[in-house]
Amino acid sequence: DAGVTQSPTHLIKTRGQQVTLRCSPKSGHDTVSWYQQALGQGPQFIFQYYEEEERQRGNFPDRFSGHQFPNYSSELNVNALLLGDSALYLCASSSGQGYQETQYFGPGTRLLVL
Amino acid sequence: QQQVKQSPQSLIVQKGGISIINCAYENTAFDYFPWYQQFPGKGPALLIAIRPDVSEKKEGRFTISFNKSAKQFSLHIMDSQPGDSATYFCAATSGSGGGADGLTFGKGTHLIIQP
C-alpha cells in the first residue's frame, strides 16, 4: 500500500517565478492538506482540499493556490515567489468520511528560492 | 498568535531514561491531539494521538497525558533509545465530523538520546 507521494523532491527557483508541486494521497484517502515547514519550525497549514474544492485555508496569501483532481491527487501552486517561500512543502492525506482526523504526511518537496 | 506552545525546544536524555515533552493550547475547540516524529529530510510520521475524553493513552513506550482543564498535554517516552533521536511535534485540530481540519503544530522539540 503506497503512502503519500510528492514530486519533485527538490526544486530551485528564482524570485518572481511560479512553481507547481504535486501530491498523491494514501490509498483510500480523499482529502489533501498542504503545509509549509520553514527550517527549524513546525509545519504551518496552508489549505485543505476535499471533493475538488478548497475546504479550509490557513493564513497564507492568494499567491498560494491549489487544485484537487477527480482521482484525489492535488497540486500546490505558488506565484510571484519570494525568498521567504523557501521551505519544505508537505502534503498530508486523510479520510473525509466520518470522524477520521488522522493525517499522514508525505516526504515533502524542498523548495529553494534564489 | 501561536495557538500551541511546545517546550522544551531541545532535550538531551540518557539511554534508558524518560523523555518528557510538554504542550499547551489555547483554542478550546481543539478536540484531537496527535504527536508527530520527524527525522531529518523526512516528513512527519504520526506517533500517537489522543482525544480529550481520556486523560492518558499508552502505546508501547509512548504515553500521552492530557489535562483538559489546564489545556495541556505531554508526551512521555519510556526507556528512551538512540533511535528515538528526532524532532517531535505536538499538534491539535478540531474534527468537525467531516474529516480533519488543518493541524496547528507546536514549534518542535529536538530530542537527543545519548548512548
Boltz contact constraints between the chains, C-beta under 6 A:
constraints:
  - contact:
      token1: [A, 31]
      token2: [B, 99]
      max_distance: 6.0
  - contact:
      token1: [A, 33]
      token2: [B, 102]
      max_distance: 6.0
  - contact:
      token1: [A, 42]
      token2: [B, 89]
      max_distance: 6.0
  - contact:
      token1: [A, 42]
      token2: [B, 105]
      max_distance: 6.0
  - contact:
      token1: [A, 42]
      token2: [B, 106]
      max_distance: 6.0
  - contact:
      token1: [A, 42]
      token2: [B, 107]
      max_distance: 6.0
  - contact:
      token1: [A, 42]
      token2: [B, 108]
      max_distance: 6.0
  - contact:
      token1: [A, 43]
      token2: [B, 105]
      max_distance: 6.0
  - contact:
      token1: [A, 45]
      token2: [B, 102]
      max_distance: 6.0
  - contact:
      token1: [A, 48]
      token2: [B, 102]
      max_distance: 6.0
  - contact:
      token1: [A, 56]
      token2: [B, 101]
      max_distance: 6.0
  - contact:
      token1: [A, 56]
      token2: [B, 102]
      max_distance: 6.0
  - contact:
      token1: [A, 58]
      token2: [B, 102]
      max_distance: 6.0
  - contact:
      token1: [A, 90]
      token2: [B, 43]
      max_distance: 6.0
  - contact:
      token1: [A, 94]
      token2: [B, 99]
      max_distance: 6.0
  - contact:
      token1: [A, 94]
      token2: [B, 100]
      max_distance: 6.0
  - contact:
      token1: [A, 96]
      token2: [B, 99]
      max_distance: 6.0
  - contact:
      token1: [A, 99]
      token2: [B, 95]
      max_distance: 6.0
  - contact:
      token1: [A, 99]
      token2: [B, 97]
      max_distance: 6.0
  - contact:
      token1: [A, 101]
      token2: [B, 32]
      max_distance: 6.0
  - contact:
      token1: [A, 101]
      token2: [B, 95]
      max_distance: 6.0
  - contact:
      token1: [A, 101]
      token2: [B, 100]
      max_distance: 6.0
  - contact:
      token1: [A, 103]
      token2: [B, 100]
      max_distance: 6.0
  - contact:
      token1: [A, 105]
      token2: [B, 43]
      max_distance: 6.0
  - contact:
      token1: [A, 105]
      token2: [B, 44]
      max_distance: 6.0
  - contact:
      token1: [A, 106]
      token2: [B, 43]
      max_distance: 6.0
  - contact:
      token1: [A, 107]
      token2: [B, 42]
      max_distance: 6.0
  - contact:
      token1: [A, 107]
      token2: [B, 43]
      max_distance: 6.0
  - contact:
      token1: [A, 108]
      token2: [B, 43]
      max_distance: 6.0
